[in-house]
Amino acid sequence: MEKEFIDYKDLRRFGFGDSQARRIIRLAKKKLVEKGYAFYNGKRVGLVPAKAVAEVIGVPFKEDDSF
């Protein structure tokens, strides 16, 4: 089953470092705010759509243990 929303802990499980995972989430939130989703402008929002993360890292994100 593919996740629709991702937080930094999910990125950590896929091998990203703590600060790198948090930075990816921050960049995804910034892109979402630029697209008009003002909800993601809050500091306490930690879940972002998987598609936004895929856009930041440049690779389609799938929850798969085959990494």
N, CA, C and O atoms as a Tripos MOL2 file, in Angstrom:
@<TRIPOS>MOLECULE
protein
  268   267    67     0     0
PROTEIN
NO_CHARGES

@<TRIPOS>ATOM
      1 N           0.8330   -1.1830    0.0000 N.3       1 MET1
      2 CA          0.0000    0.0000    0.0000 C.3       1 MET1
      3 C           0.8780    1.2470    0.0000 C.2       1 MET1
      4 O           1.8060    1.3660    0.8000 O.2       1 MET1
      5 N           0.5880    2.1320   -0.8640 N.am      2 GLU2
      6 CA          1.3790    3.3530   -0.9890 C.3       2 GLU2
      7 C           0.7910    4.4490   -0.1040 C.2       2 GLU2
      8 O          -0.4180    4.6800   -0.0980 O.2       2 GLU2
      9 N           1.6690    5.1190    0.6420 N.am      3 LYS3
     10 CA          1.2210    6.2020    1.5100 C.3       3 LYS3
     11 C           0.9350    7.4460    0.6910 C.2       3 LYS3
     12 O           1.6200    7.7350   -0.2900 O.2       3 LYS3
     13 N          -0.0860    8.1770    1.1090 N.am      4 GLU4
     14 CA         -0.4090    9.4300    0.4410 C.3       4 GLU4
     15 C           0.3030   10.6040    1.0920 C.2       4 GLU4
     16 O           0.6150   11.5920    0.4280 O.2       4 GLU4
     17 N           0.5610   10.4960    2.3980 N.am      5 PHE5
     18 CA          1.2310   11.5550    3.1340 C.3       5 PHE5
     19 C           2.4740   11.0060    3.8150 C.2       5 PHE5
     20 O           2.5070    9.8540    4.2500 O.2       5 PHE5
     21 N           3.4930   11.8490    3.8990 N.am      6 ILE6
     22 CA          4.7940   11.4250    4.4100 C.3       6 ILE6
     23 C           5.2760   12.4460    5.4340 C.2       6 ILE6
     24 O           5.0610   13.6480    5.2760 O.2       6 ILE6
     25 N           5.9310   11.9530    6.4870 N.am      7 ASP7
     26 CA          6.5870   12.8550    7.4250 C.3       7 ASP7
     27 C           8.0850   12.5320    7.4380 C.2       7 ASP7
     28 O           8.5440   11.6380    6.7270 O.2       7 ASP7
     29 N           8.8280   13.2660    8.2470 N.am      8 TYR8
     30 CA         10.2820   13.0910    8.2140 C.3       8 TYR8
     31 C          10.6940   11.7090    8.7040 C.2       8 TYR8
     32 O          11.7370   11.2000    8.2910 O.2       8 TYR8
     33 N           9.9030   11.0940    9.5710 N.am      9 LYS9
     34 CA         10.2390    9.7520   10.0600 C.3       9 LYS9
     35 C          10.1980    8.7200    8.9370 C.2       9 LYS9
     36 O          11.0000    7.7870    8.9130 O.2       9 LYS9
     37 N           9.2660    8.8900    8.0130 N.am     10 ASP10
     38 CA          9.2130    7.9910    6.8520 C.3      10 ASP10
     39 C          10.4760    8.1390    5.9990 C.2      10 ASP10
     40 O          11.0320    7.1510    5.5180 O.2      10 ASP10
     41 N          10.9110    9.3640    5.8220 N.am     11 LEU11
     42 CA         12.1310    9.5990    5.0410 C.3      11 LEU11
     43 C          13.3490    9.0300    5.7550 C.2      11 LEU11
     44 O          14.2720    8.5300    5.1110 O.2      11 LEU11
     45 N          13.3560    9.1030    7.0860 N.am     12 ARG12
     46 CA         14.4620    8.5150    7.8530 C.3      12 ARG12
     47 C          14.5380    7.0030    7.6190 C.2      12 ARG12
     48 O          15.6260    6.4390    7.5040 O.2      12 ARG12
     49 N          13.3740    6.3570    7.5520 N.am     13 ARG13
     50 CA         13.3400    4.9110    7.3200 C.3      13 ARG13
     51 C          13.9100    4.5380    5.9590 C.2      13 ARG13
     52 O          14.3680    3.4130    5.7560 O.2      13 ARG13
     53 N          13.8800    5.4810    5.0330 N.am     14 PHE14
     54 CA         14.4030    5.2150    3.6900 C.3      14 PHE14
     55 C          15.8380    5.6540    3.5240 C.2      14 PHE14
     56 O          16.3470    5.6850    2.4040 O.2      14 PHE14
     57 N          16.5110    5.9980    4.6280 N.am     15 GLY15
     58 CA         17.9360    6.2410    4.5710 C.3      15 GLY15
     59 C          18.3880    7.6820    4.5770 C.2      15 GLY15
     60 O          19.5910    7.9400    4.5530 O.2      15 GLY15
     61 N          17.4700    8.6330    4.6080 N.am     16 PHE16
     62 CA         17.8710   10.0300    4.6890 C.3      16 PHE16
     63 C          18.2600   10.3490    6.1210 C.2      16 PHE16
     64 O          17.6900    9.7980    7.0630 O.2      16 PHE16
     65 N          19.2250   11.2330    6.2850 N.am     17 GLY17
     66 CA         19.6160   11.6700    7.6200 C.3      17 GLY17
     67 C          18.5390   12.5330    8.2350 C.2      17 GLY17
     68 O          17.6240   12.9790    7.5440 O.2      17 GLY17
     69 N          18.6420   12.7710    9.5350 N.am     18 ASP18
     70 CA         17.6160   13.5280   10.2410 C.3      18 ASP18
     71 C          17.4450   14.9350    9.6700 C.2      18 ASP18
     72 O          16.3310   15.3370    9.3350 O.2      18 ASP18
     73 N          18.5280   15.6730    9.5610 N.am     19 SER19
     74 CA         18.4050   17.0530    9.0670 C.3      19 SER19
     75 C          18.0190   17.0910    7.5950 C.2      19 SER19
     76 O          17.2970   17.9920    7.1680 O.2      19 SER19
     77 N          18.4870   16.1330    6.8240 N.am     20 GLN20
     78 CA         18.1320   16.0860    5.4070 C.3      20 GLN20
     79 C          16.6400   15.7690    5.2340 C.2      20 GLN20
     80 O          15.9770   16.3600    4.3810 O.2      20 GLN20
     81 N          16.1190   14.8510    6.0300 N.am     21 ALA21
     82 CA         14.7010   14.5120    5.9610 C.3      21 ALA21
     83 C          13.8400   15.7100    6.3370 C.2      21 ALA21
     84 O          12.8270   15.9850    5.6930 O.2      21 ALA21
     85 N          14.2470   16.4140    7.3760 N.am     22 ARG22
     86 CA         13.4900   17.6030    7.7880 C.3      22 ARG22
     87 C          13.5580   18.6960    6.7230 C.2      22 ARG22
     88 O          12.5740   19.3980    6.4890 O.2      22 ARG22
     89 N          14.7080   18.8410    6.0830 N.am     23 ARG23
     90 CA         14.8630   19.8420    5.0250 C.3      23 ARG23
     91 C          13.9690   19.5100    3.8230 C.2      23 ARG23
     92 O          13.3790   20.4080    3.2220 O.2      23 ARG23
     93 N          13.8710   18.2400    3.4800 N.am     24 ILE24
     94 CA         13.0110   17.8210    2.3590 C.3      24 ILE24
     95 C          11.5530   18.1520    2.6670 C.2      24 ILE24
     96 O          10.8330   18.6490    1.8010 O.2      24 ILE24
     97 N          11.1170   17.8800    3.8910 N.am     25 ILE25
     98 CA          9.7410   18.2040    4.2880 C.3      25 ILE25
     99 C           9.5170   19.7120    4.2230 C.2      25 ILE25
    100 O           8.4760   20.1710    3.7520 O.2      25 ILE25
    101 N          10.4960   20.4800    4.6990 N.am     26 ARG26
    102 CA         10.3900   21.9430    4.6720 C.3      26 ARG26
    103 C          10.2730   22.4620    3.2370 C.2      26 ARG26
    104 O           9.4540   23.3370    2.9570 O.2      26 ARG26
    105 N          11.0910   21.9230    2.3300 N.am     27 LEU27
    106 CA         11.0310   22.3520    0.9290 C.3      27 LEU27
    107 C           9.7150   21.9530    0.2750 C.2      27 LEU27
    108 O           9.1620   22.7090   -0.5240 O.2      27 LEU27
    109 N           9.2160   20.7820    0.6070 N.am     28 ALA28
    110 CA          7.9250   20.3470    0.0630 C.3      28 ALA28
    111 C           6.8130   21.2760    0.5430 C.2      28 ALA28
    112 O           5.9300   21.6500   -0.2300 O.2      28 ALA28
    113 N           6.8620   21.6500    1.8360 N.am     29 LYS29
    114 CA          5.8650   22.5750    2.3650 C.3      29 LYS29
    115 C           5.9550   23.9310    1.6690 C.2      29 LYS29
    116 O           4.9330   24.5430    1.3570 O.2      29 LYS29
    117 N           7.1670   24.3940    1.4280 N.am     30 LYS30
    118 CA          7.3510   25.6860    0.7680 C.3      30 LYS30
    119 C           6.7510   25.6630   -0.6380 C.2      30 LYS30
    120 O           6.0900   26.6170   -1.0500 O.2      30 LYS30
    121 N           6.9820   24.5740   -1.3720 N.am     31 LYS31
    122 CA          6.4190   24.4620   -2.7230 C.3      31 LYS31
    123 C           4.8960   24.4120   -2.6900 C.2      31 LYS31
    124 O           4.2350   24.9820   -3.5580 O.2      31 LYS31
    125 N           4.3380   23.7310   -1.6880 N.am     32 LEU32
    126 CA          2.8820   23.6590   -1.5730 C.3      32 LEU32
    127 C           2.2890   25.0320   -1.2650 C.2      32 LEU32
    128 O           1.2330   25.3790   -1.7950 O.2      32 LEU32
    129 N           2.9530   25.8150   -0.4190 N.am     33 VAL33
    130 CA          2.4770   27.1640   -0.1030 C.3      33 VAL33
    131 C           2.5390   28.0400   -1.3570 C.2      33 VAL33
    132 O           1.6340   28.8370   -1.6040 O.2      33 VAL33
    133 N           3.5990   27.8930   -2.1440 N.am     34 GLU34
    134 CA          3.7220   28.6650   -3.3840 C.3      34 GLU34
    135 C           2.6170   28.3130   -4.3710 C.2      34 GLU34
    136 O           2.2180   29.1490   -5.1820 O.2      34 GLU34
    137 N           2.1210   27.0840   -4.3060 N.am     35 LYS35
    138 CA          1.0400   26.6490   -5.2000 C.3      35 LYS35
    139 C          -0.3370   27.0650   -4.6820 C.2      35 LYS35
    140 O          -1.3460   26.8300   -5.3470 O.2      35 LYS35
    141 N          -0.3820   27.6890   -3.4860 N.am     36 GLY36
    142 CA         -1.6380   28.1900   -2.9720 C.3      36 GLY36
    143 C          -2.2360   27.3980   -1.8220 C.2      36 GLY36
    144 O          -3.3470   27.7020   -1.3870 O.2      36 GLY36
    145 N          -1.5440   26.4060   -1.3240 N.am     37 TYR37
    146 CA         -2.0320   25.6240   -0.1880 C.3      37 TYR37
    147 C          -1.5120   26.2400    1.1030 C.2      37 TYR37
    148 O          -0.5120   25.7860    1.6590 O.2      37 TYR37
    149 N          -2.1940   27.2740    1.5740 N.am     38 ALA38
    150 CA         -1.7400   28.0420    2.7290 C.3      38 ALA38
    151 C          -1.7090   27.2260    4.0180 C.2      38 ALA38
    152 O          -1.0090   27.5930    4.9620 O.2      38 ALA38
    153 N          -2.4510   26.1360    4.0700 N.am     39 PHE39
    154 CA         -2.4630   25.2800    5.2580 C.3      39 PHE39
    155 C          -1.0530   24.8230    5.6280 C.2      39 PHE39
    156 O          -0.7390   24.6910    6.8110 O.2      39 PHE39
    157 N          -0.2140   24.5840    4.6430 N.am     40 TYR40
    158 CA          1.1350   24.0760    4.8840 C.3      40 TYR40
    159 C           2.1090   25.1480    5.3500 C.2      40 TYR40
    160 O           3.2950   24.8680    5.5250 O.2      40 TYR40
    161 N           1.6320   26.3610    5.5510 N.am     41 ASN41
    162 CA          2.4770   27.4510    6.0270 C.3      41 ASN41
    163 C           2.7350   27.3590    7.5280 C.2      41 ASN41
    164 O           3.6070   28.0620    8.0400 O.2      41 ASN41
    165 N           2.0040   26.5160    8.2410 N.am     42 GLY42
    166 CA          2.1500   26.3900    9.6880 C.3      42 GLY42
    167 C           3.3870   25.5960   10.0730 C.2      42 GLY42
    168 O           3.7820   24.6590    9.3790 O.2      42 GLY42
    169 N           3.9950   25.9860   11.1900 N.am     43 LYS43
    170 CA          5.1930   25.2980   11.6820 C.3      43 LYS43
    171 C           4.9050   23.8830   12.1620 C.2      43 LYS43
    172 O           5.7580   23.0020   12.0500 O.2      43 LYS43
    173 N           3.7150   23.6630   12.6930 N.am     44 ARG44
    174 CA          3.3940   22.3940   13.3110 C.3      44 ARG44
    175 C           2.9260   21.3320   12.3120 C.2      44 ARG44
    176 O           2.7000   20.1830   12.6930 O.2      44 ARG44
    177 N           2.7820   21.6970   11.0730 N.am     45 VAL45
    178 CA          2.3490   20.7440   10.0500 C.3      45 VAL45
    179 C           3.5620   19.9320    9.6070 C.2      45 VAL45
    180 O           4.5240   20.4830    9.0720 O.2      45 VAL45
    181 N           3.5100   18.6270    9.8330 N.am     46 GLY46
    182 CA          4.6510   17.7790    9.5140 C.3      46 GLY46
    183 C           4.3830   16.7490    8.4340 C.2      46 GLY46
    184 O           5.3170   16.1160    7.9420 O.2      46 GLY46
    185 N           3.1310   16.5690    8.0560 N.am     47 LEU47
    186 CA          2.7820   15.6290    6.9940 C.3      47 LEU47
    187 C           2.5910   16.3770    5.6920 C.2      47 LEU47
    188 O           1.9040   17.3980    5.6480 O.2      47 LEU47
    189 N           3.1930   15.8750    4.6440 N.am     48 VAL48
    190 CA          3.0290   16.4710    3.3220 C.3      48 VAL48
    191 C           2.6790   15.3620    2.3350 C.2      48 VAL48
    192 O           2.9960   14.1960    2.5740 O.2      48 VAL48
    193 N           2.0280   15.7160    1.2300 N.am     49 PRO49
    194 CA          1.7010   14.6980    0.2310 C.3      49 PRO49
    195 C           2.9630   14.0560   -0.3550 C.2      49 PRO49
    196 O           3.9750   14.7260   -0.5590 O.2      49 PRO49
    197 N           2.8860   12.7700   -0.6180 N.am     50 ALA50
    198 CA          4.0250   12.0370   -1.1840 C.3      50 ALA50
    199 C           4.4390   12.6290   -2.5240 C.2      50 ALA50
    200 O           5.6210   12.6090   -2.8670 O.2      50 ALA50
    201 N           3.4920   13.1510   -3.2810 N.am     51 LYS51
    202 CA          3.8120   13.7520   -4.5770 C.3      51 LYS51
    203 C           4.6950   14.9890   -4.4130 C.2      51 LYS51
    204 O           5.5540   15.2580   -5.2520 O.2      51 LYS51
    205 N           4.4800   15.7420   -3.3310 N.am     52 ALA52
    206 CA          5.3030   16.9290   -3.0790 C.3      52 ALA52
    207 C           6.7310   16.5210   -2.7340 C.2      52 ALA52
    208 O           7.6870   17.1790   -3.1450 O.2      52 ALA52
    209 N           6.8750   15.4310   -1.9780 N.am     53 VAL53
    210 CA          8.2100   14.9320   -1.6440 C.3      53 VAL53
    211 C           8.9000   14.4260   -2.9040 C.2      53 VAL53
    212 O          10.0900   14.6720   -3.0980 O.2      53 VAL53
    213 N           8.1700   13.7250   -3.7560 N.am     54 ALA54
    214 CA          8.7390   13.2210   -5.0060 C.3      54 ALA54
    215 C           9.2180   14.3710   -5.8860 C.2      54 ALA54
    216 O          10.2300   14.2490   -6.5760 O.2      54 ALA54
    217 N           8.4990   15.4730   -5.8630 N.am     55 GLU55
    218 CA          8.8920   16.6460   -6.6420 C.3      55 GLU55
    219 C          10.1960   17.2410   -6.1190 C.2      55 GLU55
    220 O          11.0250   17.7070   -6.9000 O.2      55 GLU55
    221 N          10.3760   17.2270   -4.8130 N.am     56 VAL56
    222 CA         11.5900   17.7940   -4.2020 C.3      56 VAL56
    223 C          12.7970   16.9030   -4.4620 C.2      56 VAL56
    224 O          13.8530   17.3960   -4.8570 O.2      56 VAL56
    225 N          12.6550   15.5940   -4.2440 N.am     57 ILE57
    226 CA         13.8120   14.7100   -4.3860 C.3      57 ILE57
    227 C          14.0310   14.2600   -5.8270 C.2      57 ILE57
    228 O          15.0990   13.7460   -6.1600 O.2      57 ILE57
    229 N          13.0350   14.4480   -6.6760 N.am     58 GLY58
    230 CA         13.2040   14.1250   -8.0930 C.3      58 GLY58
    231 C          13.0400   12.6600   -8.4330 C.2      58 GLY58
    232 O          13.3790   12.2360   -9.5380 O.2      58 GLY58
    233 N          12.5230   11.8820   -7.4970 N.am     59 VAL59
    234 CA         12.3250   10.4500   -7.7110 C.3      59 VAL59
    235 C          10.9290   10.0990   -7.2180 C.2      59 VAL59
    236 O          10.5350   10.5420   -6.1390 O.2      59 VAL59
    237 N          10.1740    9.3200   -7.9760 N.am     60 PRO60
    238 CA          8.8570    8.9030   -7.4780 C.3      60 PRO60
    239 C           8.9980    8.1650   -6.1530 C.2      60 PRO60
    240 O           9.8140    7.2510   -6.0270 O.2      60 PRO60
    241 N           8.2150    8.5570   -5.1860 N.am     61 PHE61
    242 CA          8.3250    7.9800   -3.8470 C.3      61 PHE61
    243 C           7.2880    6.8930   -3.6730 C.2      61 PHE61
    244 O           6.0880    7.1430   -3.7870 O.2      61 PHE61
    245 N           7.7490    5.6900   -3.3970 N.am     62 LYS62
    246 CA          6.8530    4.5840   -3.1070 C.3      62 LYS62
    247 C           7.2990    3.9370   -1.8250 C.2      62 LYS62
    248 O           8.4940    3.7600   -1.5880 O.2      62 LYS62
    249 N           6.3420    3.5850   -1.0000 N.am     63 GLU63
    250 CA          6.6890    2.8690    0.2330 C.3      63 GLU63
    251 C           6.8680    1.4080   -0.1420 C.2      63 GLU63
    252 O           5.9050    0.6720   -0.3560 O.2      63 GLU63
    253 N           8.1000    1.0240   -0.2140 N.am     64 ASP64
    254 CA          8.4390   -0.3060   -0.6810 C.3      64 ASP64
    255 C           9.7100   -0.7100    0.0520 C.2      64 ASP64
    256 O          10.6390    0.0910    0.1540 O.2      64 ASP64
    257 N           9.7690   -1.9040    0.5530 N.am     65 ASP65
    258 CA         10.9450   -2.3350    1.3060 C.3      65 ASP65
    259 C          12.0710   -2.8270    0.4170 C.2      65 ASP65
    260 O          13.0240   -3.4300    0.9100 O.2      65 ASP65
    261 N          11.9830   -2.5810   -0.8840 N.am     66 SER66
    262 CA         13.0020   -3.0720   -1.8020 C.3      66 SER66
    263 C          14.2050   -2.1440   -1.9320 C.2      66 SER66
    264 O          15.0710   -2.3780   -2.7760 O.2      66 SER66
    265 N          14.2760   -1.1010   -1.1170 N.am     67 PHE67
    266 CA         15.4130   -0.1740   -1.1700 C.3      67 PHE67
    267 C          16.6760   -0.8730   -0.8060 C.2      67 PHE67
    268 O          17.7420   -0.2560   -0.7940 O.2      67 PHE67
@<TRIPOS>BOND
     1     1     2 1
     2     2     3 1
     3     3     4 2
     4     3     5 am
     5     5     6 1
     6     6     7 1
     7     7     8 2
     8     7     9 am
     9     9    10 1
    10    10    11 1
    11    11    12 2
    12    11    13 am
    13    13    14 1
    14    14    15 1
    15    15    16 2
    16    15    17 am
    17    17    18 1
    18    18    19 1
    19    19    20 2
    20    19    21 am
    21    21    22 1
    22    22    23 1
    23    23    24 2
    24    23    25 am
    25    25    26 1
    26    26    27 1
    27    27    28 2
    28    27    29 am
    29    29    30 1
    30    30    31 1
    31    31    32 2
    32    31    33 am
    33    33    34 1
    34    34    35 1
    35    35    36 2
    36    35    37 am
    37    37    38 1
    38    38    39 1
    39    39    40 2
    40    39    41 am
    41    41    42 1
    42    42    43 1
    43    43    44 2
    44    43    45 am
    45    45    46 1
    46    46    47 1
    47    47    48 2
    48    47    49 am
    49    49    50 1
    50    50    51 1
    51    51    52 2
    52    51    53 am
    53    53    54 1
    54    54    55 1
    55    55    56 2
    56    55    57 am
    57    57    58 1
    58    58    59 1
    59    59    60 2
    60    59    61 am
    61    61    62 1
    62    62    63 1
    63    63    64 2
    64    63    65 am
    65    65    66 1
    66    66    67 1
    67    67    68 2
    68    67    69 am
    69    69    70 1
    70    70    71 1
    71    71    72 2
    72    71    73 am
    73    73    74 1
    74    74    75 1
    75    75    76 2
    76    75    77 am
    77    77    78 1
    78    78    79 1
    79    79    80 2
    80    79    81 am
    81    81    82 1
    82    82    83 1
    83    83    84 2
    84    83    85 am
    85    85    86 1
    86    86    87 1
    87    87    88 2
    88    87    89 am
    89    89    90 1
    90    90    91 1
    91    91    92 2
    92    91    93 am
    93    93    94 1
    94    94    95 1
    95    95    96 2
    96    95    97 am
    97    97    98 1
    98    98    99 1
    99    99   100 2
   100    99   101 am
   101   101   102 1
   102   102   103 1
   103   103   104 2
   104   103   105 am
   105   105   106 1
   106   106   107 1
   107   107   108 2
   108   107   109 am
   109   109   110 1
   110   110   111 1
   111   111   112 2
   112   111   113 am
   113   113   114 1
   114   114   115 1
   115   115   116 2
   116   115   117 am
   117   117   118 1
   118   118   119 1
   119   119   120 2
   120   119   121 am
   121   121   122 1
   122   122   123 1
   123   123   124 2
   124   123   125 am
   125   125   126 1
   126   126   127 1
   127   127   128 2
   128   127   129 am
   129   129   130 1
   130   130   131 1
   131   131   132 2
   132   131   133 am
   133   133   134 1
   134   134   135 1
   135   135   136 2
   136   135   137 am
   137   137   138 1
   138   138   139 1
   139   139   140 2
   140   139   141 am
   141   141   142 1
   142   142   143 1
   143   143   144 2
   144   143   145 am
   145   145   146 1
   146   146   147 1
   147   147   148 2
   148   147   149 am
   149   149   150 1
   150   150   151 1
   151   151   152 2
   152   151   153 am
   153   153   154 1
   154   154   155 1
   155   155   156 2
   156   155   157 am
   157   157   158 1
   158   158   159 1
   159   159   160 2
   160   159   161 am
   161   161   162 1
   162   162   163 1
   163   163   164 2
   164   163   165 am
   165   165   166 1
   166   166   167 1
   167   167   168 2
   168   167   169 am
   169   169   170 1
   170   170   171 1
   171   171   172 2
   172   171   173 am
   173   173   174 1
   174   174   175 1
   175   175   176 2
   176   175   177 am
   177   177   178 1
   178   178   179 1
   179   179   180 2
   180   179   181 am
   181   181   182 1
   182   182   183 1
   183   183   184 2
   184   183   185 am
   185   185   186 1
   186   186   187 1
   187   187   188 2
   188   187   189 am
   189   189   190 1
   190   190   191 1
   191   191   192 2
   192   191   193 am
   193   193   194 1
   194   194   195 1
   195   195   196 2
   196   195   197 am
   197   197   198 1
   198   198   199 1
   199   199   200 2
   200   199   201 am
   201   201   202 1
   202   202   203 1
   203   203   204 2
   204   203   205 am
   205   205   206 1
   206   206   207 1
   207   207   208 2
   208   207   209 am
   209   209   210 1
   210   210   211 1
   211   211   212 2
   212   211   213 am
   213   213   214 1
   214   214   215 1
   215   215   216 2
   216   215   217 am
   217   217   218 1
   218   218   219 1
   219   219   220 2
   220   219   221 am
   221   221   222 1
   222   222   223 1
   223   223   224 2
   224   223   225 am
   225   225   226 1
   226   226   227 1
   227   227   228 2
   228   227   229 am
   229   229   230 1
   230   230   231 1
   231   231   232 2
   232   231   233 am
   233   233   234 1
   234   234   235 1
   235   235   236 2
   236   235   237 am
   237   237   238 1
   238   238   239 1
   239   239   240 2
   240   239   241 am
   241   241   242 1
   242   242   243 1
   243   243   244 2
   244   243   245 am
   245   245   246 1
   246   246   247 1
   247   247   248 2
   248   247   249 am
   249   249   250 1
   250   250   251 1
   251   251   252 2
   252   251   253 am
   253   253   254 1
   254   254   255 1
   255   255   256 2
   256   255   257 am
   257   257   258 1
   258   258   259 1
   259   259   260 2
   260   259   261 am
   261   261   262 1
   262   262   263 1
   263   263   264 2
   264   263   265 am
   265   265   266 1
   266   266   267 1
   267   267   268 2
@<TRIPOS>SUBSTRUCTURE
     1 MET1         2 RESIDUE 1 A MET
     2 GLU2         6 RESIDUE 1 A GLU
     3 LYS3        10 RESIDUE 1 A LYS
     4 GLU4        14 RESIDUE 1 A GLU
     5 PHE5        18 RESIDUE 1 A PHE
     6 ILE6        22 RESIDUE 1 A ILE
     7 ASP7        26 RESIDUE 1 A ASP
     8 TYR8        30 RESIDUE 1 A TYR
     9 LYS9        34 RESIDUE 1 A LYS
    10 ASP10       38 RESIDUE 1 A ASP
    11 LEU11       42 RESIDUE 1 A LEU
    12 ARG12       46 RESIDUE 1 A ARG
    13 ARG13       50 RESIDUE 1 A ARG
    14 PHE14       54 RESIDUE 1 A PHE
    15 GLY15       58 RESIDUE 1 A GLY
    16 PHE16       62 RESIDUE 1 A PHE
    17 GLY17       66 RESIDUE 1 A GLY
    18 ASP18       70 RESIDUE 1 A ASP
    19 SER19       74 RESIDUE 1 A SER
    20 GLN20       78 RESIDUE 1 A GLN
    21 ALA21       82 RESIDUE 1 A ALA
    22 ARG22       86 RESIDUE 1 A ARG
    23 ARG23       90 RESIDUE 1 A ARG
    24 ILE24       94 RESIDUE 1 A ILE
    25 ILE25       98 RESIDUE 1 A ILE
    26 ARG26      102 RESIDUE 1 A ARG
    27 LEU27      106 RESIDUE 1 A LEU
    28 ALA28      110 RESIDUE 1 A ALA
    29 LYS29      114 RESIDUE 1 A LYS
    30 LYS30      118 RESIDUE 1 A LYS
    31 LYS31      122 RESIDUE 1 A LYS
    32 LEU32      126 RESIDUE 1 A LEU
    33 VAL33      130 RESIDUE 1 A VAL
    34 GLU34      134 RESIDUE 1 A GLU
    35 LYS35      138 RESIDUE 1 A LYS
    36 GLY36      142 RESIDUE 1 A GLY
    37 TYR37      146 RESIDUE 1 A TYR
    38 ALA38      150 RESIDUE 1 A ALA
    39 PHE39      154 RESIDUE 1 A PHE
    40 TYR40      158 RESIDUE 1 A TYR
    41 ASN41      162 RESIDUE 1 A ASN
    42 GLY42      166 RESIDUE 1 A GLY
    43 LYS43      170 RESIDUE 1 A LYS
    44 ARG44      174 RESIDUE 1 A ARG
    45 VAL45      178 RESIDUE 1 A VAL
    46 GLY46      182 RESIDUE 1 A GLY
    47 LEU47      186 RESIDUE 1 A LEU
    48 VAL48      190 RESIDUE 1 A VAL
    49 PRO49      194 RESIDUE 1 A PRO
    50 ALA50      198 RESIDUE 1 A ALA
    51 LYS51      202 RESIDUE 1 A LYS
    52 ALA52      206 RESIDUE 1 A ALA
    53 VAL53      210 RESIDUE 1 A VAL
    54 ALA54      214 RESIDUE 1 A ALA
    55 GLU55      218 RESIDUE 1 A GLU
    56 VAL56      222 RESIDUE 1 A VAL
    57 ILE57      226 RESIDUE 1 A ILE
    58 GLY58      230 RESIDUE 1 A GLY
    59 VAL59      234 RESIDUE 1 A VAL
    60 PRO60      238 RESIDUE 1 A PRO
    61 PHE61      242 RESIDUE 1 A PHE
    62 LYS62      246 RESIDUE 1 A LYS
    63 GLU63      250 RESIDUE 1 A GLU
    64 ASP64      254 RESIDUE 1 A ASP
    65 ASP65      258 RESIDUE 1 A ASP
    66 SER66      262 RESIDUE 1 A SER
    67 PHE67      266 RESIDUE 1 A PHE
